[in-house]
Amino acid sequence: MEAIKEARAKLSYARISSRKVKIVIDLIRNKSVGEALAILKFTPKAGAEIVEKLLNSAIANAENNHDMDVSKLYVAEIYANQGPTLKRIMPRAQGRAFRIRKRTSHITVVLKEKE
């Protein structure tokens, strides 16, 4: 029995909150790669461009490193975890300072072949 092949791509420290990315990645989970790319192309969200680039990387990994058939690929797993938060300060009235949290995320895509 042949082991199930999978191709991965991971983006660490993406300068976007994982909460914003999760909205986009929920749209393409368990879809074929062609359909997923089409959805991402026409999704007007900040995370769509980042996820599209990552998905293209995963497709290239599948094709070049694992000899997988691109037409049979689908998005088996995709998730975004919270990365470290960059903490900055914003000066406010009367000498106060407010904290600004610039959040990051780690996004992972796993592609598999349909039988």
C-alpha positions in Angstrom: 0.0 0.0 0.0 1.3 3.4 -1.0 1.6 6.1 1.6 -0.7 9.1 1.0 1.4 11.9 -0.5 0.9 15.4 0.7 2.5 18.7 -0.1 2.9 21.5 2.4 3.6 25.2 2.4 4.0 27.3 5.5 4.2 31.1 5.9 5.5 32.2 9.3 5.2 35.7 10.8 2.7 37.0 8.2 1.9 40.6 9.2 -1.9 40.1 9.4 -4.0 38.9 12.3 -4.9 35.2 12.2 -8.6 36.2 12.8 -8.6 38.1 9.4 -6.9 35.2 7.6 -9.3 32.6 9.0 -12.3 34.3 7.2 -10.5 33.7 3.9 -9.2 30.2 4.5 -12.6 28.9 5.6 -13.8 29.6 2.0 -11.2 27.3 0.3 -11.0 24.3 2.8 -11.6 21.0 1.0 -11.9 22.6 -2.5 -9.9 21.6 -5.5 -6.9 23.9 -6.1 -8.3 25.4 -9.3 -11.6 26.3 -7.6 -9.6 27.6 -4.5 -7.4 29.9 -6.7 -10.5 31.3 -8.4 -12.2 32.0 -5.1 -9.1 33.7 -3.7 -8.7 35.8 -6.9 -12.1 37.4 -6.4 -12.2 37.7 -2.6 -11.8 41.3 -1.6 -10.0 40.7 1.7 -6.5 41.5 2.9 -5.7 37.9 3.6 -6.8 36.6 0.1 -3.6 37.8 -1.6 -1.3 36.3 1.0 -3.2 32.9 1.0 -3.2 32.8 -2.8 0.6 33.2 -2.9 1.0 30.5 -0.3 -1.4 28.1 -2.2 0.6 28.7 -5.4 3.8 27.8 -3.4 2.2 24.6 -2.1 1.1 23.6 -5.7 4.7 24.2 -6.9 6.0 22.0 -4.1 3.5 19.2 -5.0 4.5 19.3 -8.6 8.3 19.6 -8.3 9.2 17.9 -5.0 6.5 15.1 -4.8 5.6 14.4 -8.5 1.9 14.9 -7.8 -0.8 15.5 -10.5 -1.9 19.1 -10.2 -5.4 18.4 -11.7 -6.1 16.0 -8.8 -4.9 18.2 -6.0 -7.3 19.6 -3.3 -6.8 21.7 -0.1 -6.8 18.9 2.5 -5.8 21.1 5.5 -5.4 24.8 5.9 -5.1 26.7 9.2 -3.8 30.0 10.6 -2.3 30.2 14.1 -1.4 33.3 16.0 2.2 34.4 15.9 4.0 36.8 18.2 2.5 40.3 18.6 4.6 43.4 17.9 3.9 45.9 20.6 4.0 49.6 19.7 2.9 52.8 21.5 0.7 55.6 20.3 1.0 58.9 22.1 -2.3 60.3 23.4 -3.5 63.4 25.2 -2.0 64.6 28.5 1.1 62.5 28.2 -0.5 59.2 28.1 0.5 56.3 25.8 -1.8 53.7 24.3 -0.6 50.3 23.3 -0.9 49.3 19.6 -0.8 45.5 19.0 0.5 44.6 15.5 -0.5 40.9 15.3 1.2 38.3 13.2 0.1 34.8 12.1 1.5 31.5 10.9 -0.4 30.1 7.9 -0.1 26.4 6.8 -1.5 24.7 3.7 -1.6 21.0 3.1 -2.5 19.6 -0.4 -3.4 16.0 -1.2 -4.4 14.1 -4.3 -7.9 12.9 -4.8 -8.2 9.1 -5.5 
